[in-house]
Amino acid sequence: MLKIRLRRVGRKNEPHYQIVVTPHTSPVKSHYHAKLGWFNPKTKEVKVDKEAVLDWLNKGAQPSNRVAKLLIEQKIAHKAIKFVPNAPRAPKKAQKEADKAVKTPVTAEKAAEVTTDEIPPVEEPKAEETKTEDSNEEAAEPEKAAEAPEAPEKS
C-alpha cells in the first residue's frame, strides 16, 4: 500500500518536511516515488501540488493523519482524506488523584469495621503430635550427661 506521508529533511533543531508518496513498509528516510510538496512547522508554511495529490489519491495512496490535516487546511477534498483527531486525555493531576483514591491503604477506622467473626480461628498443633523419634532421643541424652561425672579442671 502506498502512503502519502512526511519525510524529514533539514538540519538539527530546524525541522523541514517533504510530502512524499512511498510504500508504507519503507523507512522514513528511504527512497520515495514522488515528491508532492513541503511543510515547514516553524513558520506553518505548506506548499502542495494539488493535482499530483489528487492523482495519487485516485491511484489508492492513503495519507497519514498529519498529511490529511495539512490537505484539509489546503482545502483539498477527496474521500480518502480522513483526519482522526486524538481523543482528549484527562489532566495528569486528575489521573494521579484517581489512582490514589483506588489504592488507599487500610486505615484504623476501616480495620475496626472488620469483625472477628469474619476471621477464622487458627488451630495450634498439639504438643504430643509434634514430637518425633529424634526429639525423644535428644531428650534422653541430657539425662545421661547429668549422670556422668564431671571431669576435674586442670589448673
C-alpha positions, 0 to 999 in steps of 0.5 A: 500500500502506498502512503502519502506521508512526511519525510524529514529533511533539514538540519538539527533543531530546524525541522523541514518536511517533504510530502512524499508518496512511498510504500508504507513498509519503507523507512522514513528516510528511504527512497520515495516515488514522488515528491508532492510538496513541503511543510515547514512547522516553524513558520506553518508554511505548506506548499502542495501540488494539488493535482499530483495529490489528487492523482495519487489519491485516485491511484489508492495512496492513503495519507497519514493523519498529519498529511490529511490535516495539512490537505484539509487546511489546503482545502483539498477534498477527496474521500480518502482524506480522513483526519482522526483527531486524538481523543482528549486525555484527562489532566495528569493531576486528575489521573494521579488523584484517581489512582490514589483514591483506588489504592488507599491503604487500610486505615484504623477506622476501616480495620475496626469495621472488620469483625472477628467473626469474619476471621477464622480461628487458627488451630495450634498443633498439639504438643504430643503430635509434634514430637518425633523419634529424634526429639525423644532421643535428644531428650534422653541424652541430657539425662545421661550427661547429668549422670556422668561425672564431671571431669576435674579442671586442670589448673 
